[in-house]
Amino acid sequence: YLIQHHTPGFLFSKITGLYGTLIRRLPSKMNTVVTGNEEDLGKAAVDPSTTFLSPAEWSKLLLAKVIAQTIADNDNPMASTDKIENSLMGSVLLLDDVAVLLSEVEEAKAIRELRQTGAATVISSNKWATGRFADRIAVVKDGAIVEVGSHNELIARGPQQSLYAAKWHAMTMG
């Protein structure tokens, strides 16, 4: 995966925080080719300038790649390819546990930036804290949706009436 300036990948490497952190460490900065593992390098020796990515960095890089491809494939004339705002106008993103390896600060930044893109975004997450960023939360238990509402609506129901509120209370009070 090659990230170059003035491409959707560059735009979303900035959103995911890769531009200010990982990109600076890469041997060829934005022109570095990143592979999944050492076997992908073939017979080429891994030299001392090789940078290995943490799981969180891989998560951010893959998110940047998916979003960059979505921008490239978006044929909506209202979508922007050079700024975050409205860059995914008309798109729908289905993201499965995209923030599982991110810190709370990184997660908050990524979700805040995703909201600016204009895309309808559905995030599946096992992290209860991710719900606080959502417009609507659907709580699933044993394969069925057991409650729906905003973070504030579900919290207001209280731990006795809401599974979400009970989990939230246990995380923040217990």
N, C-alpha and C positions, 0 to 999 in steps of 0.2 A: 504494500500500500504506500503510495507516494503522495506526500502532502506538498503542494507548491503554493506560492503566493498568488493571490487574486483568483482563487478557486473556492468552490463551496467547502472543500476540506480545510482550507486555511481559515475561513470564516468560523467553522465549527471547532477547529482546534483552539481558537480563542475562547469560544463559549465554554468548552469543557475544561478550560484551564490548562490545556496541554501546551499552548503557545508560550506561556510564561514559565513553565516548569520543565516538562520533558523535552520540548523542542530545543531548548538551549543546551541540553546535554548530548544531543545526537551529533554524531561526527559530521554530517553534512547538513545539519539544521533542518530546514523545511524540505530538502531534497533527499532525505534519507529514506531508503527502502527498508521497510520493517517486515520481518517474517515471523511466523508463528513459533518456531522452535529451531534448534540447531540443525535438525535433520533437513529443514527447508533450505538450508544454506548449501546443500549438496556437498561436494568434496572440498569446497573452500574452507580454509582454516578460520576459526574464530580468532580475530586479532584483538590486541589489547584495547582498541578503541570501540569494541562492541559494547553496546548498551543493552542490558537485559531489563525488561519491563516488569514492574510489579503487577499484581492482579488488578489493582485499581487503575493503573495506567493503561492496561489492556482494555479495561472496561470503558474508559474515556475515549481511547482511540477507536474502538469499535462503534461507540455511539457517534463519534465525529464522522466515521466512514458512512454509517447508515444515513445520517442526516445529510451529509454531502451528496450522497447518491440520490436521496429524495429531492434535494434542490435541483440536481442535474436533470432528473426525470420529470420535474414539475413543468407542465405546459401552461400553467395559469399565467396570463399576461399581467396580472396584478402582483405576482410574486417578484421579490427582489433577489438578485444574486450577489449583491455587493454590500448588503447590510443585514443585520440580524432581524430588524423589524420587518415583518411580512415576508420573510424569505421562504416560508413554507405555506403561504396562503393557499387554501384549497386542498392541502394535504391532510392525511390522517396518519398519525404515528401510533403503532401498537408496540409498546415497550414492556418487555417481561423482566422484572427485577433489575432494571437498568441501574439502580442506585445501590445495589446490594454491597458493592465493594467500595463505595464512596463514603467519605466522612460526612457528618451532618452539614458542615459548611459547604463542602463540594456539592453535595446533593441539592442544597437550597439554591446555590448559584446556578447549577445546571437546569433545575426546574424553572427558576425565575427567567432564565434566558430562553428556555423552550417556550414559555408562555408568550414571549414577544414575537415569536415566529409566525403566528397566525394559524398554526396547525391545530387541528383537533387532536388531542393527545390522550390516549388511554394507557395508563401505567398499571401493570400488575406488580404487586409488591408483597413480600412477606414481612417487611419492616413497617410496623404499625405507625411509626413516626412520619412516614412518607405521606400519610393521609392528611396531615395538616396543610399541605400545599394544594390539595385538590379542591376543585369546585364542587364535585360530588364524589361520595365514597360509597361503594357497594361492598358490604362485608359478606364474605362467603364462608359458610360452615358446612362441612360434610357435603360439598358439592352444590349447595343451594344458597341463594342470596337471602340473608336473614334480616338485613336492614340497609337502608339507603338514606343518605343525607349529607349535608356539609359537615365539616369537622365540628363547628360550633353547635349545629343542631344535634349531632350524635352525643356530644359531651353534655349538652343540656338535659338529655334524657336521664343521665345519671347511671352509675354502675349497676344498679339493680335492673334497669330496663334496657340497657344497651351493652352488647358485647364489646363494641368499640370503646365505649366510655369505661367499661370495666378494665379492659387492657390498657387503655391510656392512663387510668388512675393507678394501676399497678406499676406502670413504667415511671410515672412522674412522682408518685407519692410514696411508693413502697420501696 
